[in-house]
Amino acid sequence: MYYISVIDSIGDHHVLEYKKYEYRTLMELLVDKLFDDIGDCRGRGLCGTCHIRIYSPSSSLLFINDLEKNTLNYQLEYYLNSRLACQITVDEHIHKMNIEIIGRD
């Protein structure tokens, strides 16, 4: 069993457990476990509602494709550690990761 630490969109802290490939993307895990209202574009990387900040990245999470970069550039708040949860695979690389849900600004 793996886990991630999450600060949700209202500031509450959660530890979410998951199994490798139990969910396709981090966005799906967050929606299922936290019932957060994110993912308006259903995981296509277009809307920015699943905008997160990663506080303990692994090197595999540093690659951002052009579509994700473009979507993040339209956010009011954009950080070097910003990502879209819909673009992150749920596997062993996110184990023990600490994130904050920013959502759409």
N, C-alpha and C positions, 0 to 999 in steps of 0.2 A: 504494500500500500504506500502511496506517495501523498504528499500534501503541499499546499501553498498557503501563504498568509495573505489575507486581503483586507484592505480598508475599503469599505463600500462607499457608495455615492453620498451617504449621509454621515460618514465618519465612524461607523461602527467597525470593530475588528472581528474577523472570522478566520478560522483555520479550516480549510476545505480539503477533505481527503478524496483521492481519486485513484483509479487503476489506470495503468498505461493503456492508451488508446480507448478508454471507456467513452471519451468524448472526442469528436474530431478536432474541435478548436477550444481554446481557452474561453472564448465568448460563450459557447454552449454550456460549459461547466459553470460559469458564473450565472448565467440565466437560470439553469436548472437548480443550482444549490442556493442561490441568493434571491432568486425571483426579481433581479434587477431589470429595469426597463431599458435594455440596451439592445443594439443589433437591428436597427430599423431597416437596413439594407440586406438583412439575412445573411451576413457573413461575406459579402462581396468586397469589403474594404472601401466602400464609397461614402458612407454617411458620417463616420466619426463618433457615433454614439457609444462605441465600445472602447474609446480612448482610455488608455491606462498609462501609469508610470511604473516602471520596473526599478526596484531599489536593490535587487541582487541578481543582476543578469548573468547568464552563462554566455560564453562566447558564441554559441549557436544562435542566440537571440539578437545579435547585433546586426544581422543582415536585414535590410528593409528594401522591398522592391519599390519601383517607381510609383506604382499606383498608391501604395501605402504612404510614401513620402508626400505625394501630392495631397492626399486626404488630410494628413496631419498638418500640412502647411496652412490649411484653411481653418484650423482650430484657433480660438482666441489665445489659449494657453498651449504652447508647444515647448517641450523640453528635450534635451539630448537623450533622456531615457524614456521618451514617449514611444508607445507602440499601439497598434490596434489589436485587441484581444482576438478578433476573428482571424487574424493572420498568424497566430501562434498555435502550433500543434501541441496537444496534450500528451506528453511522453515523459521520460525520465529526466529530460533536460530542464524542465520547469520545477522539478522537485525542490522544495525548500525556498522557492522564489517568494519574494515579498513584493506585493503590488498595491497600487491605489487606483481605484476606478475614478477617472476624471469625467468621462462621458462627454456629451456635447455641451459646449459653452454657449 
